[in-house]
C-alpha cells in the first residue's frame, strides 16, 4: 500500500507532536525533581535550625556522677567529721554556724522538678565557697559537676536570700539604746566620747558594663562600684550603702547615699546631745571619717594641714584611733571573703548582690564564731601608743579608698563642735 503525500504529512506531524510531548514530559520531571529537592533543602535547614536551638544535652555526661564524684558529695561529710579546721577554712565558718545559717536559708533553696534537684545544703556550701575563696564560677561548675549557668543562677539567688533573711537580724538600723551602747564602747576602747560610728567608702572592682562608658571608671584606673559603710567599735557593720558609680567623687557619694540622706534629714534616731565627761559642753553624738568626708555636727573629720598646733595634732591622733576600726572592718571583710579581691565579671546589679551578701555574712559569722578573727588579725596599739599592724594587711591588699565623699560646706556649729572636742581631748589625754 502506498501512502499519498497528505498521509505522510500527517504522520510527520504526529511524530513531531510526540517528540514535543516527550520533551515537555522530560522538562516536567526535571521541574518536579527540582521542586522536591528545594522542599527537602528547606526542611533540612529548618531541622538544622531546630537542632541548634535545642540543648545538646540536659545534663553533661560527666555531671551525671555529681552525687558520687562531685566535690560536695566526696568532701562535705568527711570535712565535717574528720577535719573541722579545713571545713572552716573553706567557707569561713564552723559547721555549727553553717547549720544555723542553713536553718534560715535552706528552706528557701528547696527546688522541685522532674530531675533530681541540687540539694539546698550543697547550694549553700557552693555559694559560701565562691564568696570566701573567690573561686571562678567555671571552676566551681567542674568541681561540683554542675552546669556553668546553673552555678551562676545559684550564686545570685542565694546571695539575695542571704541578704533578705540575715539583714533583719544582723544589720538592723540601730535604736537610741544601740547608739548609746556603741558610744560607750568607743569611749572605753578608743577613748573618744559620744562617737557612734566610724565611716568610710571603698571601691569594689567590676567588669565594665555594656554601654556604661566612663560611669564606673575610678581614679585608680578601674571600673568599680562603691561600698559606703559604717561600723561600731568592735568591727561590726551598722549601715551599708552599695552601688554608687566608681566615677562619683566630690559631693556625690555620701550625700546621695540612702544612709547619707537619712543622716542629713536627722532620721537615724541618734540620742539627744550629752555632756562630755567632766567638761562643760553639751556634745551631739557623731560619726568619724577621714578627710574625704565633710565636716558636720554629725560627722567629725581631722584638721587639715601638716603644720598644726599640739591640740590639733592630738585631736587628729585620737580621731584616727577611732576611725581605724572601719579600716580594720574592711580588712577583715576582704581577707575572709576573697571574692572582693577579684574583679567581679558580672552586671552591676549582680555585683551589688555579691557585696551585700559578704557584708551581712561578716556580721553573721563575727557574732556566731569567736574564731572569725584573732586580736592579732587587726591593728592595735602598744603601751607607747604606737600602731602594730594587723595580720590582715599581710594577707590581702586593702580596697581602694574613695577620694572625696561629700562637699565640705561646713557650718559654724560644726567648726565650734570640733574645737570643743579638741579642747576636751587635750585636757584628757591618754
C-alpha positions as CSV (number, residue, x, y, z in Angstrom):
1,X,0.0,0.0,0.0
2,X,1.3,3.3,-1.0
3,X,0.8,6.5,1.1
4,X,0.0,9.6,-0.6
5,X,1.6,12.9,0.3
6,X,-1.1,14.0,2.7
7,X,-0.8,10.9,4.7
8,X,2.9,11.3,5.1
9,X,2.5,14.8,6.2
10,X,0.0,13.8,8.9
11,X,2.4,11.0,10.2
12,X,5.2,13.5,10.2
13,X,3.1,16.0,12.3
14,X,2.2,13.2,14.7
15,X,5.8,12.2,15.2
16,X,6.8,15.9,15.8
17,X,4.0,16.3,18.3
18,X,5.1,13.1,20.1
19,X,8.6,14.5,20.4
20,X,7.3,17.7,21.8
21,X,5.2,15.8,24.4
22,X,8.2,13.8,25.4
23,X,10.3,16.9,25.7
24,X,7.6,18.6,27.8
25,X,7.3,15.5,30.0
26,X,11.1,15.4,30.5
27,X,11.1,19.1,31.5
28,X,8.2,18.4,33.9
29,X,10.1,15.6,35.5
30,X,13.2,17.9,35.9
31,X,11.0,20.6,37.4
32,X,9.3,18.2,39.7
33,X,12.6,16.8,40.9
34,X,13.9,20.3,41.4
35,X,10.8,21.3,43.4
36,X,11.2,18.3,45.7
37,X,14.9,18.9,46.1
38,X,14.1,22.5,47.1
39,X,11.5,21.3,49.6
40,X,13.9,18.8,51.1
41,X,16.6,21.5,51.3
42,X,14.2,23.9,53.2
43,X,13.2,21.1,55.6
44,X,16.8,20.3,56.2
45,X,17.6,23.9,57.0
46,X,14.7,24.1,59.4
47,X,15.8,20.8,61.1
48,X,19.3,22.2,61.5
49,X,18.0,25.4,63.0
50,X,15.9,23.5,65.4
51,X,18.8,21.3,66.4
52,X,20.9,24.5,67.0
53,X,18.2,25.8,69.3
54,X,17.8,22.5,71.2
55,X,20.2,21.8,74.0
56,X,22.8,19.3,73.1
57,X,22.0,17.5,76.4
58,X,20.0,18.1,79.5
59,X,22.9,17.1,81.7
60,X,26.5,16.6,80.7
61,X,27.6,13.0,80.9
62,X,30.3,14.0,83.4
63,X,27.7,15.8,85.6
64,X,25.6,12.6,85.9
65,X,28.0,11.4,88.5
66,X,27.6,14.5,90.7
67,X,26.2,12.6,93.6
68,X,29.2,10.2,93.7
69,X,32.2,12.2,92.4
70,X,31.2,15.9,92.9
71,X,33.2,18.0,95.4
72,X,30.3,18.3,97.8
73,X,29.5,14.6,97.7
74,X,33.1,13.5,98.3
75,X,34.2,16.1,100.8
76,X,31.4,17.6,102.9
77,X,30.8,14.8,105.3
78,X,34.5,13.9,105.6
79,X,35.5,17.5,106.4
80,X,32.6,17.9,108.9
81,X,33.5,14.7,110.8
82,X,37.3,14.5,110.4
83,X,38.7,17.9,109.6
84,X,36.7,20.8,111.0
85,X,39.6,23.1,110.6
86,X,39.7,22.6,106.8
87,X,35.9,23.0,106.8
88,X,36.3,26.3,108.5
89,X,39.0,27.5,106.1
90,X,36.9,26.6,103.0
91,X,33.7,28.6,103.9
92,X,35.0,30.8,106.7
93,X,32.6,29.4,109.4
94,X,32.3,26.4,111.6
95,X,29.9,23.6,110.9
96,X,27.8,24.8,113.8
97,X,27.4,28.3,112.2
98,X,26.8,26.6,108.9
99,X,23.9,24.7,110.4
100,X,22.5,27.9,111.9
101,X,22.7,29.6,108.6
102,X,21.2,26.6,106.9
103,X,18.2,26.7,109.2
104,X,17.5,30.2,108.0
105,X,18.3,29.8,104.3
106,X,17.9,26.2,103.2
107,X,14.1,26.1,103.2
108,X,14.1,28.8,100.6
109,X,16.6,26.9,98.4
110,X,14.3,23.8,98.0
111,X,13.6,23.0,94.4
112,X,11.0,20.7,92.8
113,X,11.5,19.4,89.2
114,X,11.3,16.1,87.3
115,X,15.0,15.7,87.5
116,X,16.7,15.3,90.9
117,X,17.4,18.8,92.2
118,X,20.7,20.0,93.7
119,X,20.1,19.8,97.5
120,X,19.9,23.1,99.5
121,X,22.9,22.3,101.6
122,X,25.1,21.8,98.5
123,X,23.8,25.1,97.0
124,X,24.7,27.0,100.2
125,X,28.1,25.4,100.5
126,X,28.9,26.2,96.9
127,X,28.0,29.9,97.4
128,X,30.0,30.2,100.6
129,X,33.0,28.7,98.9
130,X,32.6,31.1,96.0
131,X,32.4,34.1,98.3
132,X,35.2,33.0,100.7
133,X,37.7,31.8,98.2
134,X,36.9,33.8,95.1
135,X,36.8,30.6,93.0
136,X,35.8,31.3,89.4
137,X,32.3,30.1,88.6
138,X,33.6,27.8,85.8
139,X,35.9,26.0,88.2
140,X,33.0,25.5,90.7
141,X,31.0,24.1,87.8
142,X,33.7,21.5,87.2
143,X,34.3,20.7,90.9
144,X,30.6,20.3,91.8
145,X,29.6,18.7,88.5
146,X,27.1,21.4,87.7
147,X,26.4,23.5,84.6
148,X,28.0,26.9,84.5
149,X,24.7,28.7,84.0
150,X,23.3,26.8,87.0
151,X,26.2,27.8,89.2
152,X,25.7,31.5,88.3
153,X,21.9,31.2,89.0
154,X,22.6,29.5,92.4
155,X,25.1,32.2,93.4
156,X,22.8,35.2,92.6
157,X,19.7,33.6,94.0
158,X,21.4,32.6,97.3
159,X,23.1,35.9,97.7
160,X,19.6,37.6,97.5
161,X,18.3,35.1,100.1
162,X,21.3,35.7,102.4
163,X,20.6,39.5,102.4
164,X,16.9,39.2,102.7
165,X,17.0,36.7,105.6
166,X,20.1,37.8,107.5
167,X,19.8,41.6,107.2
168,X,16.8,41.9,109.5
169,X,18.7,40.2,112.3
170,X,22.4,41.2,111.7
171,X,22.2,44.6,110.0
172,X,19.2,46.3,111.5
173,X,19.2,50.1,111.9
174,X,20.5,50.9,115.5
175,X,18.0,52.2,118.1
176,X,18.8,55.0,120.5
177,X,19.7,52.3,123.0
178,X,22.1,50.7,120.5
179,X,23.7,54.1,119.7
180,X,24.4,54.7,123.4
181,X,25.9,51.3,123.8
182,X,28.1,51.8,120.7
183,X,29.2,55.2,122.0
184,X,30.1,53.7,125.4
185,X,32.3,51.1,123.5
186,X,34.1,53.8,121.6
187,X,34.8,55.7,124.7
188,X,36.1,52.6,126.6
189,X,38.0,51.0,123.7
190,X,39.2,54.0,121.7
191,X,39.0,56.9,124.2
192,X,36.6,59.0,122.1
193,X,33.3,60.0,123.8
194,X,29.9,60.4,122.1
195,X,31.2,58.7,118.9
196,X,28.7,56.2,117.5
197,X,30.4,55.0,114.3
198,X,33.4,55.1,112.0
199,X,32.5,55.5,108.3
200,X,34.4,55.1,105.1
201,X,33.9,54.2,101.4
202,X,35.8,51.6,99.4
203,X,35.9,50.7,95.7
204,X,35.0,47.2,94.6
205,X,36.3,46.4,91.1
206,X,33.8,45.2,88.4
207,X,33.8,44.5,84.7
208,X,32.8,47.5,82.7
209,X,29.0,47.0,81.9
210,X,28.0,47.2,78.2
211,X,27.4,50.8,77.2
212,X,28.4,52.3,80.5
213,X,31.2,54.4,79.1
214,X,33.2,56.0,82.0
215,X,30.4,56.0,84.6
216,X,32.2,53.3,86.7
217,X,35.8,54.4,85.9
218,X,37.5,55.4,89.1
219,X,40.6,57.5,89.8
220,X,42.7,54.2,90.3
221,X,42.1,53.3,86.6
222,X,39.5,50.6,87.2
223,X,35.7,50.2,86.8
224,X,34.1,49.9,90.3
225,X,31.1,50.3,92.5
226,X,31.4,52.0,95.9
227,X,30.8,50.3,99.2
228,X,30.0,53.0,101.8
229,X,29.8,51.6,105.3
230,X,29.9,52.4,109.0
231,X,30.8,50.1,111.9
232,X,30.8,50.1,115.7
233,X,33.8,49.9,118.0
234,X,34.0,46.1,117.5
235,X,34.2,45.9,113.7
236,X,30.6,45.1,113.2
237,X,28.9,46.9,110.3
238,X,26.0,49.0,111.3
239,X,25.0,50.6,108.0
240,X,25.9,50.0,104.3
241,X,25.2,51.6,101.0
242,X,26.3,49.8,97.9
243,X,26.3,50.6,94.2
244,X,27.4,54.2,93.7
245,X,29.3,54.7,90.4
246,X,33.1,54.5,90.8
247,X,33.5,57.8,88.9
248,X,31.5,59.7,91.6
249,X,33.6,61.9,93.8
250,X,33.1,65.5,95.0
251,X,29.8,66.0,96.8
252,X,28.3,62.8,95.4
253,X,28.6,59.5,97.2
254,X,27.8,60.4,100.8
255,X,25.1,63.0,100.1
256,X,23.3,60.8,97.5
257,X,23.5,57.5,99.5
258,X,20.4,56.4,101.4
259,X,22.3,56.5,104.6
260,X,23.7,60.0,104.0
261,X,20.2,61.3,103.2
262,X,18.9,59.9,106.4
263,X,21.7,61.4,108.5
264,X,21.2,64.8,106.8
265,X,17.4,64.6,107.4
266,X,18.0,63.5,111.1
267,X,16.3,60.2,110.5
268,X,18.8,57.8,112.1
269,X,17.4,58.1,115.6
270,X,20.5,59.4,117.4
271,X,20.2,60.1,121.1
272,X,20.0,63.8,122.2
273,X,23.3,65.6,122.9
274,X,25.2,64.6,126.0
275,X,27.7,66.4,128.2
276,X,31.3,65.3,127.7
277,X,32.7,63.7,130.8
278,X,33.8,66.3,133.3
279,X,33.6,69.0,130.7
280,X,31.1,71.8,130.3
281,X,29.9,71.1,126.7
282,X,26.7,69.5,125.6
283,X,28.0,67.5,122.7
284,X,25.9,65.9,119.9
285,X,26.6,62.2,119.1
286,X,28.6,61.9,115.9
287,X,30.5,59.7,113.5
288,X,34.1,59.9,112.5
289,X,35.6,59.8,109.0
290,X,38.8,60.7,107.2
291,X,39.5,63.9,105.2
292,X,37.3,62.6,102.3
293,X,34.2,63.4,104.3
294,X,32.6,66.7,105.0
295,X,32.8,68.3,108.5
296,X,29.3,68.3,110.0
297,X,27.8,68.3,113.5
298,X,27.1,64.6,113.0
299,X,30.4,63.8,111.3
300,X,33.9,64.8,112.5
301,X,36.9,64.8,110.3
302,X,40.6,65.6,111.0
303,X,42.0,69.1,111.0
304,X,43.7,69.8,107.6
305,X,47.3,70.7,107.1
306,X,50.7,69.4,108.1
307,X,51.9,72.1,110.5
308,X,49.4,72.0,113.3
309,X,49.4,73.1,117.0
310,X,49.7,70.3,119.6
311,X,45.9,70.4,120.4
312,X,45.0,69.8,116.8
313,X,47.7,67.1,116.4
314,X,46.3,65.3,119.5
315,X,42.7,65.6,118.1
316,X,43.7,64.1,114.8
317,X,45.5,61.3,116.5
318,X,42.6,60.4,118.7
319,X,40.2,60.6,115.8
320,X,42.5,58.3,113.8
321,X,42.4,55.7,116.6
322,X,38.6,55.6,116.4
323,X,38.4,55.8,112.6
324,X,40.8,52.9,112.3
325,X,38.1,50.4,113.3
326,X,36.3,50.9,109.9
327,X,39.6,50.3,108.1
328,X,40.0,47.1,110.1
329,X,36.4,46.1,109.5
330,X,37.0,46.4,105.7
331,X,40.3,44.5,106.2
332,X,38.6,41.6,107.9
333,X,35.8,41.6,105.3
334,X,38.1,41.3,102.4
335,X,40.5,38.9,104.0
336,X,37.7,36.5,104.8
337,X,35.6,36.9,101.7
338,X,38.2,36.8,99.0
339,X,35.7,37.3,96.1
340,X,36.1,41.0,96.9
341,X,39.8,40.9,95.9
342,X,38.9,39.9,92.4
343,X,37.3,41.9,89.6
344,X,33.6,40.9,89.6
345,X,32.8,39.9,86.0
346,X,29.1,40.5,86.1
347,X,26.5,43.2,85.7
348,X,26.4,45.9,88.4
349,X,23.1,44.7,89.9
350,X,24.7,41.2,90.4
351,X,27.8,42.7,91.9
352,X,25.6,44.5,94.4
353,X,24.2,41.2,95.5
354,X,27.7,39.7,96.0
355,X,28.9,42.7,98.1
356,X,25.7,42.8,100.2
357,X,26.0,39.0,100.9
358,X,29.6,39.4,102.1
359,X,28.8,42.3,104.4
360,X,25.9,40.5,106.1
361,X,27.9,37.3,106.3
362,X,30.7,39.2,108.0
363,X,28.3,40.3,110.8
364,X,26.7,36.8,111.0
365,X,29.9,34.9,111.4
366,X,31.5,37.5,113.7
367,X,28.6,37.3,116.1
368,X,28.4,33.4,115.9
369,X,32.0,32.3,115.6
370,X,34.6,33.6,118.1
371,X,37.3,32.2,115.8
372,X,36.4,34.5,113.0
373,X,39.5,36.7,113.7
374,X,42.1,36.9,116.5
375,X,43.2,40.1,118.2
376,X,46.4,39.9,116.2
377,X,44.4,40.0,113.0
378,X,43.5,43.7,113.4
379,X,45.5,46.9,114.0
380,X,46.2,47.6,117.7
381,X,48.3,49.9,119.8
382,X,51.2,49.1,122.1
383,X,52.0,50.7,125.5
384,X,53.7,53.6,123.8
385,X,50.6,54.2,121.7
386,X,52.4,53.0,118.6
387,X,50.5,51.2,115.9
388,X,51.0,47.4,115.4
389,X,49.6,46.4,112.1
390,X,47.2,43.6,111.9
391,X,47.8,40.3,110.1
392,X,45.1,41.0,107.5
393,X,47.4,43.6,105.9
394,X,50.0,40.8,105.1
395,X,47.3,38.6,103.6
396,X,45.5,41.0,101.2
397,X,45.8,44.4,99.6
398,X,43.2,46.8,101.1
399,X,40.3,48.0,98.9
400,X,40.9,51.4,97.3
401,X,39.5,54.3,99.3
402,X,37.2,56.9,97.8
403,X,38.9,60.2,97.5
404,X,36.1,62.6,98.3
405,X,32.7,61.6,99.6
406,X,31.0,64.9,100.2
407,X,31.4,68.6,99.7
408,X,32.9,70.3,102.7
409,X,30.4,73.2,103.1
410,X,30.6,73.1,106.9
411,X,28.5,75.1,109.3
412,X,29.9,77.3,112.0
413,X,28.4,74.9,114.6
414,X,30.5,72.1,113.1
415,X,33.7,74.1,113.5
416,X,32.8,75.0,117.1
417,X,31.9,71.4,117.9
418,X,35.3,70.1,116.6
419,X,37.1,72.8,118.6
420,X,35.3,71.9,121.8
421,X,36.1,68.2,121.3
422,X,39.7,69.1,120.6
423,X,39.9,71.0,123.9
424,X,38.3,68.1,125.8
425,X,40.7,65.5,124.3
426,X,43.7,67.7,125.0
427,X,42.7,68.1,128.7
428,X,42.1,64.3,128.9
429,X,45.0,62.8,127.1
430,X,45.6,59.0,127.2
